[in-house]
Amino acid sequence: MAQSRKPSPGYLAVIRLIDGITSYTGYFFTILIAPLVIANVIEVFMRYVMKAPTTWALDVTTMSFGALFMLGAAYALMKGAHVRTDMLWEKFSDRKKGIIDSVAYIVFFLPSMAVLFYISIDDFFYSMSIDERSTSSLWQPIIWPLRAVIPLTAALLFLQGISELMKSLWAARTGEMLVQHEKIEV
């Protein structure tokens, strides 16, 4: 049996820093649940009790849910909450999982997030420059804050992808998983 190896303190520090940022932002973005719930409660009350539906609740609900869903993606990646074909995946050794994940992060994930960021940052700046507004209601709220969510999500996913790549490279090299998400042993 191979002797258990430990990564360098610097290697672990980078992973801890990125995972810490992801954890913090994941918890911080949960505040988006408040406008989502409040808007829905007000809309239900106004529509069914007062018989006077609002003009703004759909926009608030759509924007807050969209932002919550997207901004939580990096946190979900860190926690391993994304879809994976477990019936195949569980049969692989830790080394094989590390190799597959390393290739996937290098070839697909990180380049995709870089392209998404590049494209969406231009859309965000353009939206802000023209003061883009929703046309789904008479309220017509500004759209650029929601457009800003896309490059921010891509950046957070890219950053977390670096951490996940580092964990995968460790597994590919040593045949051992490095982390149980929040606790990295030194």
N, C-alpha and C positions, 0 to 999 in steps of 0.2 A: 504494500500500500504506500502511495506517495506521501511524503511529508507535507503537512499543511503549510502553505506559503502565505505570507502577508504582504500586501502592497506597501509601497513607500508612503510615509506620512504625507508627502506632497500630493500624491495620487489620490489618497483618501480625502485630503483637504479640498481638492477641486470638486470631487463628487459631493462631499458634505455641503460645500458652498452652493452648488447648483441645486441640490435637493432642498436645501434650506430656503432658497429663493422661491422655488416651486411650491413648497409647503406654505410659506408666508403668503404668496400671491393667491394660492388656492383658497386659503382661509379668508383672505381679505375680500376676494371676489364673491364670497357667499353673501355679502351685503346686498347683492343684486336681487336676492330673493325677496327683500322687503318691498321694493316697488312692484315687483311681479305680483305678490300676494295682495298688497294694498289696492293696486289697480283692479284686480279681479274682484275683490270684495266690494269695492265701491261700484263697479260696473253691475254686478249681480244685484246689489241693493237698489241702485238707480233704475235698472231695467225692470226688475220684477216687483219691487215694492213701490217705487215712485212712478213707475211707468214712463220714465224719461231716460232712455239710454244716453250714455256719454259719447262725446265725439273723440275723446282722447285715449280711452282705456285700451283699445285694440293696439294703438301705436306703442303705448308704454309697455304693454304685455309682450308684444312682439320684440321690441328692442331689448327689454331686460332679459327675456328668456334667451334670445339669440346671443346676447353678450355673456350671460351666465354659462350657457352651453359651450361656447367657444373658449372663453377664458378659463374654464375648468379643464380643458383638454390636456394641458401639460401636467396638471395634478393627477388626472386619470392615467396618463402615461407612466408617471412615476409609481403609482400604486398598482400598475399592471391591470387596470380595469378595462382596457380596450379589448376588442374581440380577437380571439385567437382560436385556432382549431385544436382544442385541447386533446381530442382523442388521438391525434397524431403527435402533438407536441410533448405530451407527458411520457411518451415512449423513448424520446431522445435523451442521450446523456447530457450532462451539463456542458461538456465541451462542445458537442454538436449544436446545442441551443445557442451557445456563445458564438460559434462560427456563423450560424444562420442569421442571428440578430446583428452581428457585426457587419456582415455583407449587406443586409437589408438597410441598416442605418446609413452606411457609407454610400451605397448605390442608389437607394430610393428615398429614404426619409429625409436626410439632411439636405440633399439637393432640392427636393420638393419644397421644403420649408423655406429655403433661400429664394427660390423662384416665387413662391407665394408672397413672401415679404416684399420682394422687389416690385412685383406687379401691384400689390395692394397698397403700398406706401404712396405710389403715384396716384392711385384712385382716391386715397384719403386726402392728399393735398389738393387735388382737383375739386373734390367735393367741398372742401373747406373754402376754396377760392371762389366758387360760384354760390356759396351758401345753399347747398342742395337741401331740399326739403321733401318730406313725404307727401305724396299726393293721394294717400289712401283715406284721408279724412279732411274735414274743413279746418282742423286744428293746424295741420301742416308743420309738424316739428322738424327741427334741423336733423339731418341724417349724418353729418360728418362725425359725431362721436361714435356712432355705430360703425361707420366705415373705419375708424381708428382701431376698432377691436380686431379687425382682420390682421393687419401687420403686427399688432401687439401679440396676438395669438401665435402667429408664425414665429415671432422672435422667441417667445416663451417655449414653444414646442422645439425650436431649434436648440435652445439652451439645454432643455431637459434631454433632448436627443443626444447631446454631447455626453451627459452623465450616463445615459443608458448605453451608449457606445462604449464608454470606458468600462462599465460593468461587464458588457458582453465580451470585450477584448480580454478582460481578466479571465472570464470563464473559458474562452477559447484557448487561452494560453495555458491555464493551470488545470482546467477540468473541474473547477470549483466555483460555485456561485459566490459572489462577493458580498452581497447585502440582502438583508431582509427589510427592504425599503427604508426604514427610518433609523435602524441601528447598524452602524458600520463598526465592526470590531477592529481594534488596532492591535 
